[in-house]
Amino acid sequence: MAKSSTAIAYAKALLEIAVAQGTVDQARGEMERVGALANGSYDLRQVFGNPTIREEERRAVVLDMADALKLSVTTKNFLLILAERRRLALIGDIVSEFQHQLDVHTGGARAEVFSTTELGAVQLARIKDALQKSTGKKVVVESIVDPTLLGGLRIQVEGKVLDSTLLLQLEALRGLILTAA
């Protein structure tokens, strides 16, 4: 899914600040925790996405979250700016884009591995090794369970999709049958 230019701009701005302050690793960890909390909390997503919530209430939620996650002043202020500008609904995209920008900055890549069941550590390590060899970059692998695939794997890395899913194979077979008829 394409991210909004607004989310990209905020992510780049945060990365620039982190680089200038020498706090890139700290910002990475904090943004991962913010993203995990936002993704894992239906109530938090509702508050972030509700335009009728007053600014004072949004600020209070951000300050509580910053205290709970023990965020740095920089990350806390970044989130307060998002709250003030009614951009908290973009937090998932901002976190994702921040990770992408960080990968670009450090010469790495991020891969999403979709499978029907949770992959084991050995399987993920083999996939990671293969991707690192093929891209020549340090790769961070994220495993995502998608039961709609029916079987096989779909890997997305650096804008490319490697698809060996049963669903894709069945669709290709269906296409062949329909064109042969």
N, CA, C and O of each residue as an XYZ file, in Angstrom:
724
protein
N       0.841     -1.169      0.000
C       0.000      0.000      0.000
C       0.888      1.234      0.000
O       1.851      1.300      0.764
N       0.585      2.198     -0.830
C       1.371      3.412     -0.933
C       1.122      4.298      0.275
O      -0.006      4.437      0.747
N       2.192      4.888      0.758
C       2.080      5.784      1.898
C       1.846      7.200      1.395
O       2.243      7.552      0.284
N       1.206      7.998      2.215
C       0.935      9.378      1.826
C       2.229     10.193      1.839
O       3.167      9.889      2.576
N       2.255     11.216      1.020
C       3.427     12.096      0.994
C       3.614     12.777      2.341
O       4.735     13.125      2.710
N       2.535     12.967      3.070
C       2.616     13.575      4.401
C       3.372     12.646      5.352
O       4.253     13.093      6.087
N       3.031     11.356      5.340
C       3.717     10.391      6.201
C       5.203     10.317      5.841
O       6.057     10.229      6.723
N       5.499     10.351      4.563
C       6.892     10.302      4.113
C       7.653     11.530      4.605
O       8.780     11.413      5.087
N       7.043     12.697      4.486
C       7.694     13.937      4.923
C       7.991     13.916      6.422
O       9.086     14.292      6.840
N       7.038     13.483      7.226
C       7.256     13.419      8.672
C       8.345     12.406      9.015
O       9.187     12.676      9.871
N       8.340     11.254      8.365
C       9.349     10.231      8.627
C      10.743     10.744      8.279
O      11.692     10.539      9.036
N      10.864     11.406      7.141
C      12.160     11.957      6.746
C      12.628     13.022      7.726
O      13.811     13.090      8.060
N      11.704     13.849      8.184
C      12.062     14.900      9.140
C      12.579     14.292     10.444
O      13.583     14.748     10.991
N      11.895     13.270     10.935
C      12.351     12.626     12.169
C      13.722     11.992     11.978
O      14.572     12.084     12.864
N      13.951     11.351     10.840
C      15.253     10.747     10.588
C      16.348     11.813     10.537
O      17.429     11.615     11.092
N      16.081     12.929      9.885
C      17.068     14.012      9.822
C      17.439     14.499     11.218
O      18.611     14.743     11.503
N      16.451     14.639     12.078
C      16.705     15.085     13.453
C      17.529     14.034     14.195
O      18.487     14.372     14.890
N      17.162     12.769     14.049
C      17.878     11.692     14.736
C      19.333     11.612     14.269
O      20.236     11.404     15.080
N      19.558     11.776     12.973
C      20.920     11.756     12.444
C      21.709     12.937     13.010
O      22.847     12.773     13.449
N      21.107     14.117     13.000
C      21.783     15.319     13.500
C      22.121     15.199     14.986
O      23.157     15.691     15.433
N      21.245     14.543     15.748
C      21.472     14.403     17.186
C      22.300     13.165     17.532
O      22.720     12.998     18.677
N      22.533     12.306     16.552
C      23.269     11.077     16.817
C      22.461     10.066     17.615
O      23.020      9.267     18.367
N      21.141     10.103     17.450
C      20.255      9.224     18.225
C      19.448      8.292     17.322
O      18.299      7.969     17.623
N      20.050      7.869     16.227
C      19.330      7.055     15.241
C      18.839      5.738     15.850
O      17.677      5.370     15.678
N      19.720      5.032     16.559
C      19.314      3.753     17.145
C      18.217      3.939     18.187
O      17.292      3.131     18.269
N      18.317      4.985     18.971
C      17.293      5.276     19.973
C      15.959      5.581     19.291
O      14.916      5.077     19.707
N      15.996      6.403     18.249
C      14.764      6.749     17.523
C      14.152      5.505     16.885
O      12.931      5.347     16.876
N      14.993      4.627     16.353
C      14.495      3.380     15.744
C      13.712      2.580     16.779
O      12.575      2.180     16.527
N      14.309      2.349     17.931
C      13.658      1.568     18.976
C      12.377      2.213     19.475
O      11.371      1.537     19.687
N      12.422      3.509     19.659
C      11.237      4.214     20.158
C      10.096      4.186     19.145
O       8.941      3.972     19.513
N      10.412      4.398     17.893
C       9.359      4.382     16.874
C       8.796      2.976     16.689
O       7.607      2.820     16.409
N       9.626      1.963     16.839
C       9.112      0.592     16.788
C       8.131      0.347     17.929
O       7.090     -0.280     17.730
N       8.458      0.841     19.130
C       7.566      0.671     20.283
C       6.271      1.461     20.091
O       5.192      0.970     20.422
N       6.371      2.672     19.561
C       5.175      3.484     19.301
C       4.284      2.769     18.288
O       3.073      2.663     18.482
N       4.889      2.281     17.209
C       4.125      1.580     16.178
C       3.452      0.334     16.714
O       2.291      0.068     16.406
N       4.181     -0.438     17.521
C       3.613     -1.661     18.091
C       2.440     -1.343     19.011
O       1.425     -2.038     18.991
N       2.578     -0.297     19.813
C       1.498      0.088     20.714
C       0.285      0.561     19.919
O      -0.844      0.169     20.212
N       0.516      1.399     18.920
C      -0.598      1.921     18.117
C      -1.291      0.798     17.344
O      -2.519      0.758     17.270
N      -0.504     -0.109     16.772
C      -1.093     -1.222     16.019
C      -1.839     -2.191     16.919
O      -2.827     -2.796     16.504
N      -1.370     -2.340     18.145
C      -1.969     -3.305     19.054
C      -3.142     -2.789     19.867
O      -3.771     -3.551     20.600
N      -3.440     -1.508     19.744
C      -4.504     -0.935     20.569
C      -5.608     -0.333     19.695
O      -5.424      0.703     19.055
N      -6.735     -0.998     19.687
C      -7.890     -0.483     18.945
C      -8.301      0.893     19.483
O      -8.591      1.805     18.709
N      -8.323      1.035     20.803
C      -8.735      2.302     21.414
C      -7.807      3.440     21.019
O      -8.262      4.545     20.725
N      -6.511      3.169     21.012
C      -5.546      4.199     20.632
C      -5.730      4.603     19.172
O      -5.680      5.790     18.849
N      -5.943      3.632     18.291
C      -6.185      3.949     16.873
C      -7.455      4.782     16.723
O      -7.509      5.683     15.887
N      -8.467      4.488     17.522
C      -9.714      5.260     17.457
C      -9.467      6.702     17.878
O      -9.972      7.626     17.241
N      -8.706      6.905     18.932
C      -8.389      8.269     19.385
C      -7.572      8.994     18.329
O      -7.849     10.150     18.006
N      -6.562      8.312     17.788
C      -5.695      8.937     16.788
C      -6.466      9.312     15.527
O      -6.163     10.325     14.897
N      -7.451      8.514     15.156
C      -8.177      8.747     13.916
C      -9.438      9.568     14.056
O     -10.098      9.849     13.055
N      -9.795      9.962     15.269
C     -11.051     10.686     15.497
C     -10.816     12.192     15.465
O     -10.171     12.731     16.364
N     -11.327     12.878     14.448
C     -11.101     14.324     14.339
C     -11.873     15.156     15.379
O     -11.614     16.348     15.539
N     -12.812     14.526     16.075
C     -13.590     15.293     17.062
C     -12.910     15.355     18.425
O     -13.362     16.088     19.306
N     -11.831     14.598     18.612
C     -11.093     14.635     19.875
C     -10.367     15.980     19.960
O      -9.674     16.386     19.027
N     -10.536     16.652     21.078
C      -9.907     17.975     21.256
C      -8.389     17.845     21.392
O      -7.865     16.803     21.784
N      -7.702     18.940     21.055
C      -6.241     18.944     21.085
C      -5.700     18.616     22.472
O      -4.712     17.892     22.595
N      -6.334     19.139     23.512
C      -5.859     18.876     24.874
C      -5.916     17.378     25.190
O      -5.022     16.834     25.839
N      -6.974     16.728     24.722
C      -7.125     15.287     24.958
C      -6.073     14.500     24.175
O      -5.490     13.549     24.696
N      -5.831     14.899     22.920
C      -4.803     14.222     22.123
C      -3.429     14.386     22.781
O      -2.648     13.437     22.854
N      -3.146     15.601     23.257
C      -1.868     15.859     23.943
C      -1.728     14.974     25.175
O      -0.667     14.400     25.421
N      -2.805     14.869     25.946
C      -2.770     14.056     27.165
C      -2.496     12.592     26.833
O      -1.729     11.931     27.534
N      -3.118     12.081     25.768
C      -2.893     10.693     25.355
C      -1.436     10.505     24.940
O      -0.806      9.514     25.313
N      -0.901     11.449     24.173
C       0.493     11.351     23.727
C       1.441     11.415     24.921
O       2.399     10.646     24.987
N       1.189     12.314     25.860
C       2.059     12.427     27.030
C       2.012     11.156     27.879
O       3.045     10.705     28.375
N       0.829     10.580     28.046
C       0.709      9.315     28.781
C       1.468      8.203     28.068
O       2.162      7.405     28.699
N       1.326      8.161     26.734
C       2.020      7.150     25.945
C       3.534      7.345     26.052
O       4.269      6.373     26.221
N       4.001      8.581     25.956
C       5.431      8.873     26.045
C       5.993      8.457     27.400
O       7.094      7.912     27.484
N       5.233      8.717     28.457
C       5.680      8.300     29.799
C       5.709      6.782     29.913
O       6.672      6.217     30.431
N       4.658      6.118     29.433
C       4.566      4.658     29.532
C       5.687      3.979     28.754
O       6.232      2.970     29.201
N       6.034      4.530     27.592
C       7.079      3.937     26.744
C       8.470      4.480     27.050
O       9.459      4.043     26.462
N       8.540      5.450     27.987
C       9.814      6.086     28.347
C      10.523      6.649     27.112
O      11.691      6.358     26.855
N       9.778      7.463     26.359
C      10.302      8.042     25.123
C      11.202      9.232     25.422
O      11.049      9.910     26.437
N      12.141      9.468     24.518
C      13.019     10.633     24.625
C      12.215     11.906     24.380
O      11.092     11.863     23.878
N      12.800     13.014     24.737
C      12.154     14.309     24.520
C      11.905     14.524     23.036
O      10.858     15.047     22.653
N      12.846     14.132     22.205
C      12.695     14.331     20.759
C      11.495     13.566     20.215
O      10.679     14.134     19.488
N      11.379     12.294     20.555
C      10.259     11.485     20.056
C       8.945     11.984     20.641
O       7.935     12.043     19.940
N       8.953     12.342     21.916
C       7.739     12.875     22.544
C       7.295     14.153     21.835
O       6.115     14.317     21.524
N       8.236     15.053     21.582
C       7.890     16.305     20.890
C       7.410     16.046     19.464
O       6.512     16.727     18.970
N       8.013     15.062     18.810
C       7.572     14.692     17.468
C       6.108     14.248     17.500
O       5.310     14.673     16.665
N       5.761     13.403     18.455
C       4.380     12.934     18.578
C       3.431     14.063     18.958
O       2.282     14.084     18.516
N       3.899     14.991     19.767
C       3.063     16.152     20.122
C       2.782     17.021     18.898
O       1.684     17.560     18.753
N       3.767     17.154     18.028
C       3.548     17.894     16.777
C       2.506     17.182     15.923
O       1.621     17.818     15.350
N       2.619     15.848     15.841
C       1.616     15.086     15.094
C       0.227     15.297     15.694
O      -0.752     15.442     14.963
N       0.143     15.312     17.011
C      -1.147     15.519     17.683
C      -1.692     16.906     17.377
O      -2.871     17.062     17.059
N      -0.839     17.903     17.473
C      -1.249     19.290     17.227
C      -1.744     19.478     15.799
O      -2.691     20.226     15.556
N      -1.111     18.809     14.874
C      -1.459     18.962     13.454
C      -2.461     17.911     12.973
O      -2.713     17.780     11.775
N      -3.023     17.171     13.915
C      -4.028     16.142     13.612
C      -3.499     15.106     12.607
O      -4.177     14.751     11.642
N      -2.289     14.641     12.857
C      -1.646     13.660     11.978
C      -1.396     12.321     12.676
O      -0.732     11.450     12.115
N      -1.915     12.150     13.881
C      -1.682     10.904     14.598
C      -2.275      9.694     13.878
O      -1.791      8.576     14.054
N      -3.297      9.899     13.086
C      -3.897      8.788     12.331
C      -2.889      8.186     11.349
O      -3.060      7.049     10.909
N      -1.855      8.930     11.008
C      -0.833      8.458     10.067
C       0.310      7.720     10.758
O       1.282      7.342     10.104
N       0.210      7.510     12.072
C       1.356      6.983     12.815
C       1.865      5.657     12.263
O       3.076      5.445     12.212
N       0.977      4.765     11.851
C       1.422      3.484     11.287
C       2.253      3.680     10.031
O       3.306      3.063      9.874
N       1.778      4.543      9.135
C       2.519      4.829      7.903
C       3.818      5.572      8.197
O       4.831      5.332      7.542
N       3.794      6.465      9.170
C       5.004      7.219      9.524
C       6.061      6.273     10.073
O       7.230      6.360      9.695
N       5.659      5.369     10.963
C       6.608      4.401     11.530
C       7.177      3.519     10.424
O       8.387      3.299     10.369
N       6.324      3.018      9.554
C       6.772      2.171      8.455
C       7.735      2.916      7.535
O       8.773      2.380      7.148
N       7.392      4.136      7.193
C       8.257      4.927      6.318
C       9.555      5.311      7.017
O      10.608      5.366      6.381
N       9.492      5.575      8.319
C      10.705      5.871      9.080
C      11.659      4.676      9.009
O      12.858      4.848      8.795
N      11.126      3.469      9.189
C      11.954      2.268      9.092
C      12.567      2.150      7.694
O      13.741      1.811      7.549
N      11.759      2.432      6.673
C      12.264      2.373      5.294
C      13.383      3.397      5.080
O      14.441      3.066      4.545
N      13.143      4.627      5.499
C      14.153      5.682      5.339
C      15.434      5.342      6.099
O      16.539      5.621      5.634
N      15.268      4.742      7.260
C      16.419      4.324      8.059
C      17.198      3.229      7.348
O      18.429      3.236      7.353
N      16.485      2.289      6.737
C      17.145      1.239      5.964
C      17.943      1.840      4.811
O      19.085      1.448      4.573
N      17.352      2.776      4.107
C      18.044      3.452      3.005
C      19.289      4.171      3.536
O      20.367      4.091      2.946
N      19.121      4.869      4.652
C      20.228      5.627      5.259
C      21.393      4.718      5.662
O      22.558      5.086      5.504
N      21.073      3.543      6.176
C      22.117      2.632      6.654
C      22.562      1.621      5.598
O      23.426      0.785      5.866
N      21.979      1.691      4.401
C      22.360      0.772      3.335
C      21.753     -0.605      3.485
O      22.271     -1.574      2.930
N      20.672     -0.706      4.219
C      20.005     -1.983      4.443
C      18.724     -2.078      3.650
O      18.413     -1.213      2.831
N      17.982     -3.145      3.905
C      16.693     -3.345      3.253
C      15.768     -4.063      4.233
O      16.223     -4.746      5.151
N      14.500     -3.899      4.029
C      13.476     -4.548      4.857
C      12.677     -5.474      3.955
O      12.274     -5.093      2.856
N      12.452     -6.696      4.430
C      11.695     -7.676      3.664
C      10.492     -8.133      4.475
O      10.587     -8.364      5.681
N       9.369     -8.258      3.799
C       8.170     -8.818      4.420
C       7.968    -10.199      3.815
O       7.899    -10.349      2.596
N       7.875    -11.208      4.677
C       7.700    -12.586      4.243
C       6.310    -13.035      4.669
O       6.025    -13.158      5.860
N       5.444    -13.280      3.682
C       4.067    -13.688      3.934
C       3.973    -15.201      3.791
O       4.447    -15.771      2.809
N       3.356    -15.847      4.779
C       3.157    -17.292      4.734
C       1.829    -17.630      5.410
O       1.234    -16.793      6.089
N       1.380    -18.854      5.218
C       0.094    -19.248      5.800
C       0.200    -19.556      7.279
O      -0.797    -19.486      7.998
N       1.395    -19.897      7.747
C       1.618    -20.174      9.161
C       2.875    -19.449      9.616
O       3.663    -18.982      8.794
N       3.056    -19.358     10.911
C       4.246    -18.707     11.469
C       5.486    -19.512     11.077
O       5.524    -20.729     11.263
N       6.488    -18.837     10.541
C       7.726    -19.500     10.143
C       8.646    -19.624     11.354
O       8.636    -18.774     12.245
N       9.432    -20.683     11.375
C      10.378    -20.901     12.459
C      11.627    -20.051     12.287
O      11.865    -19.469     11.230
N      12.414    -19.996     13.349
C      13.638    -19.190     13.344
C      14.623    -19.663     12.280
O      15.287    -18.847     11.641
N      14.719    -20.965     12.090
C      15.647    -21.518     11.089
C      15.199    -21.125      9.684
O      16.021    -20.734      8.855
N      13.901    -21.228      9.415
C      13.376    -20.852      8.094
C      13.621    -19.369      7.821
O      14.066    -19.001      6.734
N      13.332    -18.521      8.806
C      13.542    -17.081      8.625
C      15.022    -16.756      8.436
O      15.367    -15.878      7.646
N      15.883    -17.449      9.144
C      17.325    -17.219      8.994
C      17.788    -17.586      7.585
O      18.603    -16.877      6.994
N      17.269    -18.691      7.046
C      17.635    -19.091      5.678
C      17.140    -18.071      4.657
O      17.859    -17.720      3.721
N      15.920    -17.601      4.841
C      15.363    -16.580      3.936
C      16.191    -15.307      4.025
O      16.530    -14.705      3.006
N      16.513    -14.901      5.248
C      17.312    -13.691      5.458
C      18.674    -13.817      4.774
O      19.112    -12.892      4.091
N      19.342    -14.956      4.955
C      20.653    -15.179      4.320
C      20.554    -15.087      2.797
O      21.383    -14.448      2.149
N      19.531    -15.733      2.234
C      19.356    -15.715      0.778
C      19.096    -14.300      0.273
O      19.639    -13.892     -0.753
N      18.269    -13.556      0.994
C      17.970    -12.185      0.575
C      19.202    -11.291      0.701
O      19.436    -10.433     -0.150
N      19.984    -11.486      1.753
C      21.199    -10.684      1.913
C      22.195    -10.971      0.799
O      22.871    -10.063      0.316
N      22.284    -12.225      0.394
C      23.182    -12.573     -0.711
C      22.692    -11.976     -2.024
O      23.493    -11.487     -2.821
N      21.378    -12.013     -2.255
C      20.850    -11.527     -3.530
C      20.823     -9.997     -3.610
O      20.965     -9.435     -4.696
N      20.644     -9.323     -2.477
C      20.591     -7.853     -2.511
C      21.932     -7.209     -2.211
O      22.171     -6.057     -2.574
N      22.810     -7.960     -1.542
C      24.087     -7.380     -1.136
C      23.934     -6.396      0.014
O      24.827     -5.585      0.260
N      22.816     -6.460      0.717
C      22.534     -5.542      1.820
C      22.164     -6.320      3.072
O      21.785     -7.490      3.011
N      22.284     -5.641      4.211
C      21.793     -6.222      5.455
C      20.268     -6.149      5.405
O      19.697     -5.080      5.188
N      19.618     -7.286      5.605
C      18.165     -7.359      5.466
C      17.520     -7.641      6.820
O      17.952     -8.521      7.563
N      16.474     -6.869      7.120
C      15.634     -7.122      8.284
C      14.382     -7.811      7.768
O      13.699     -7.293      6.885
N      14.082     -8.987      8.324
C      12.961     -9.788      7.843
C      11.808     -9.688      8.834
O      11.979     -9.870     10.039
N      10.630     -9.395      8.291
C       9.406     -9.377      9.094
C       8.503    -10.488      8.582
O       8.173    -10.540      7.397
N       8.109    -11.371      9.483
C       7.249    -12.497      9.120
C       5.788    -12.110      9.344
O       5.421    -11.635     10.419
N       4.960    -12.317      8.319
C       3.537    -11.967      8.390
C       2.716    -13.191      7.999
O       2.912    -13.767      6.928
N       1.802    -13.579      8.871
C       0.935    -14.721      8.595
C      -0.270    -14.243      7.790
O      -0.976    -13.323      8.202
N      -0.499    -14.877      6.638
C      -1.633    -14.561      5.764
C      -2.271    -15.871      5.305
O      -1.837    -16.466      4.318
N      -3.312    -16.322      6.029
C      -3.920    -17.608      5.696
C      -4.607    -17.644      4.333
O      -4.944    -18.729      3.857
N      -4.823    -16.513      3.697
C      -5.476    -16.494      2.386
C      -4.557    -16.991      1.274
O      -5.022    -17.223      0.158
N      -3.271    -17.158      1.550
C      -2.317    -17.574      0.514
C      -2.463    -19.042      0.133
O      -2.017    -19.434     -0.946
N      -3.057    -19.847      0.961
C      -3.263    -21.281      0.780
C      -1.986    -22.094      0.956
O      -2.068    -23.239      1.402
N      -0.840    -21.574      0.637
C       0.438    -22.275      0.785
C       1.528    -21.508      0.070
O       1.239    -20.629     -0.742
N       2.773    -21.827      0.361
C       3.900    -21.149     -0.273
C       4.264    -19.862      0.441
O       3.807    -19.601      1.554
N       5.095    -19.057     -0.218
C       5.574    -17.798      0.350
C       5.428    -16.662     -0.649
O       5.489    -16.866     -1.862
N       5.234    -15.456     -0.114
C       5.341    -14.230     -0.915
C       6.288    -13.321     -0.149
O       6.079    -13.040      1.031
N       7.332    -12.864     -0.834
C       8.348    -12.023     -0.206
C       8.391    -10.691     -0.931
O       8.491    -10.637     -2.157
N       8.315     -9.618     -0.159
C       8.425     -8.274     -0.716
C       9.697     -7.639     -0.157
O       9.867     -7.521      1.056
N      10.586     -7.232     -1.063
C      11.829     -6.584     -0.651
C      12.231     -5.584     -1.723
O      12.244     -5.897     -2.913
N      12.556     -4.389     -1.287
C      13.006     -3.313     -2.174
C      12.072     -3.098     -3.359
O      12.531     -2.907     -4.485
N      10.784     -3.128     -3.115
C       9.813     -2.865     -4.164
C       9.573     -4.037     -5.104
O       8.794     -3.919     -6.051
N      10.227     -5.159     -4.859
C      10.045     -6.346     -5.694
C       9.242     -7.381     -4.929
O       9.324     -7.464     -3.703
N       8.470     -8.164     -5.655
C       7.671     -9.219     -5.048
C       8.104    -10.555     -5.638
O       8.091    -10.752     -6.853
N       8.484    -11.461     -4.753
C       8.807    -12.832     -5.139
C       7.642    -13.677     -4.647
O       7.445    -13.823     -3.441
N       6.867    -14.234     -5.576
C       5.624    -14.903     -5.199
C       5.647    -16.364     -5.645
O       5.642    -16.664     -6.839
N       5.671    -17.261     -4.666
C       5.593    -18.696     -4.963
C       4.408    -19.312     -4.221
O       4.453    -20.466     -3.795
N       3.356    -18.521     -4.077
C       2.192    -18.994     -3.330
C       1.327    -19.912     -4.180
O       1.300    -19.811     -5.407
N       0.640    -20.787     -3.519
C      -0.294    -21.682     -4.184
C      -1.412    -20.882     -4.847
O      -1.876    -21.231     -5.933
N      -1.837    -19.812     -4.187
C      -2.896    -18.969     -4.743
C      -2.484    -18.401     -6.100
O      -3.287    -18.410     -7.033
N      -1.265    -17.912     -6.230
C      -0.781    -17.375     -7.499
C      -0.717    -18.472     -8.563
O      -1.087    -18.251     -9.716
N      -0.253    -19.635     -8.171
C      -0.154    -20.745     -9.114
C      -1.534    -21.185     -9.600
O      -1.710    -21.494    -10.778
N      -2.515    -21.213     -8.688
C      -3.884    -21.573     -9.082
C      -4.493    -20.521    -10.012
O      -5.204    -20.856    -10.959
N      -4.206    -19.247     -9.731
C      -4.705    -18.184    -10.613
C      -4.083    -18.285    -12.000
O      -4.763    -18.062    -13.002
N      -2.800    -18.617    -12.067
C      -2.138    -18.782    -13.360
C      -2.738    -19.963    -14.120
O      -2.966    -19.880    -15.327
N      -2.989    -21.053    -13.415
C      -3.615    -22.226    -14.032
C      -5.013    -21.894    -14.525
O      -5.407    -22.317    -15.612
N      -5.755    -21.151    -13.745
C      -7.105    -20.725    -14.136
C      -7.039    -19.900    -15.439
O      -7.838    -20.092    -16.356
N      -6.075    -18.991    -15.488
C      -5.905    -18.177    -16.684
C      -5.599    -19.011    -17.913
O      -6.126    -18.751    -18.994
N      -4.736    -20.026    -17.744
C      -4.421    -20.916    -18.861
C      -5.637    -21.680    -19.325
O      -5.857    -21.831    -20.526
N      -6.433    -22.166    -18.385
C      -7.638    -22.932    -18.732
C      -8.639    -22.052    -19.472
O      -9.248    -22.481    -20.452
N      -8.802    -20.830    -19.001
C      -9.767    -19.922    -19.620
C      -9.328    -19.499    -21.022
O     -10.168    -19.333    -21.907
N      -8.027    -19.323    -21.234
C      -7.564    -18.919    -22.572
C      -7.545    -20.097    -23.535
O      -7.627    -19.904    -24.748
N      -7.438    -21.315    -23.009
C      -7.444    -22.503    -23.872
C      -8.862    -22.875    -24.308
O      -9.043    -23.585    -25.297
N      -9.849    -22.404    -23.584
C     -11.244    -22.797    -23.898
C     -11.806    -22.060    -25.070
O     -12.957    -22.285    -25.446
